[in-house]
């Protein structure tokens, strides 16, 4: 049985990323959403032998791709709608730890961020508008 959610979790990746980068960026981006929107996280899991597992998102994460321009426009729309969001910039591929990651983002003004990934969460229609021009990841 499929459930239709009122909200959407979406990740938008720049289309020119290598496969390992796409996976890494997606994992980093969605990790931020769960910390700021606790209702997105379900209950812990447990297998038949009673071994516990961490909880995960209650709903699917949809992954999209687009050009650098599509990503920049989506970022602007996400900001204007004040949706919960996470960014990953090209500079983060050269950093080695969390503090350096934050410093790399902090060093660049909003319009000049070299965005390679964006995660957003919000009402379905708002997220759809943010993602205008993007396509589902193949």
C-alpha positions in Angstrom: 0.0 0.0 0.0 1.4 3.3 -1.1 1.0 6.4 1.1 0.8 9.9 -0.2 2.5 12.4 2.1 1.6 16.0 2.5 5.3 16.9 2.5 8.2 16.0 0.4 11.9 15.4 1.1 14.0 16.1 -2.0 17.6 16.3 -3.0 18.8 18.1 -6.1 22.2 17.2 -7.4 24.3 19.0 -10.1 24.2 16.7 -13.1 28.0 16.7 -13.7 28.9 15.0 -10.4 30.6 11.6 -10.5 28.7 8.6 -9.1 30.6 8.5 -5.8 30.1 12.3 -5.4 26.3 11.9 -5.9 26.0 9.3 -3.2 28.2 11.2 -0.8 26.5 14.5 -1.3 23.0 12.9 -0.9 24.0 11.2 2.3 25.4 14.4 3.8 22.5 16.5 2.7 19.7 14.4 4.2 21.5 14.0 7.5 20.8 17.7 8.2 17.1 17.5 7.6 16.5 14.8 10.2 18.2 16.9 12.9 16.1 20.0 12.2 12.7 18.4 11.4 12.4 15.7 14.1 8.9 14.7 12.9 10.5 13.3 9.7 12.1 10.5 11.7 10.2 7.3 12.5 10.6 4.8 15.3 13.6 2.5 15.7 13.7 -0.8 13.9 14.1 -4.2 15.3 14.6 -7.6 13.5 12.9 -10.9 14.5 15.9 -11.7 16.8 15.4 -8.5 18.8 18.5 -6.7 17.3 17.8 -3.0 17.3 18.5 -0.6 14.4 18.4 3.2 14.1 15.2 5.0 13.0 15.0 6.4 9.5 12.9 8.9 7.6 9.1 8.2 7.7 8.8 9.1 4.0 10.8 8.6 0.8 13.6 10.8 -0.3 13.3 11.8 -3.9 16.5 12.6 -5.8 16.6 15.0 -8.7 19.3 16.4 -10.9 19.8 19.6 -12.9 22.3 22.0 -14.3 24.3 24.5 -12.2 21.8 27.1 -13.2 18.8 24.9 -12.1 20.5 24.3 -8.8 21.1 28.1 -8.2 17.5 28.9 -9.1 16.2 26.1 -6.8 18.4 27.5 -4.0 17.0 31.0 -4.4 13.4 29.6 -4.4 14.1 27.5 -1.3 15.4 30.6 0.5 12.5 32.7 -0.5 10.1 30.1 0.8 12.1 29.7 4.0 12.0 25.9 3.6 14.3 23.7 5.8 17.4 23.2 3.6 20.9 21.9 3.5 23.6 22.8 1.0 26.7 21.0 -0.3 29.3 23.1 -2.2 32.1 22.0 -4.5 34.6 23.3 -1.9 33.5 20.5 0.5 35.1 17.9 -1.6 38.5 19.3 -0.6 37.9 19.5 3.2 38.5 16.8 5.7 36.2 17.4 8.7 33.1 19.1 9.9 34.7 22.3 11.1 36.5 22.8 7.8 33.2 22.1 5.9 31.4 24.9 7.9 34.3 27.3 7.4 34.3 26.6 3.6 30.6 27.5 3.3 30.9 30.5 5.6 33.8 31.9 3.5 31.5 32.4 0.4 28.6 34.8 0.0 25.2 33.3 -0.8 25.1 34.3 -4.5 28.6 32.9 -5.1 28.2 29.5 -3.5 29.4 26.7 -5.8 26.3 24.5 -5.2 26.6 20.8 -6.1 23.7 19.7 -4.0 20.6 21.0 -2.1 18.2 19.2 0.1 14.8 20.6 1.0 11.7 19.6 3.0 8.3 21.2 3.0 4.8 21.0 1.6 4.6 19.1 -1.6 3.6 22.0 -3.8 6.3 24.3 -2.3 9.0 21.7 -2.9 7.7 21.1 -6.4 8.0 24.8 -7.1 11.6 24.9 -5.7 12.5 22.0 -8.0 11.1 23.6 -11.2 13.3 22.7 -14.1 14.9 19.7 -12.4 14.4 16.1 -13.5 14.2 12.9 -11.5 17.6 11.3 -11.1 18.0 8.3 -13.4 
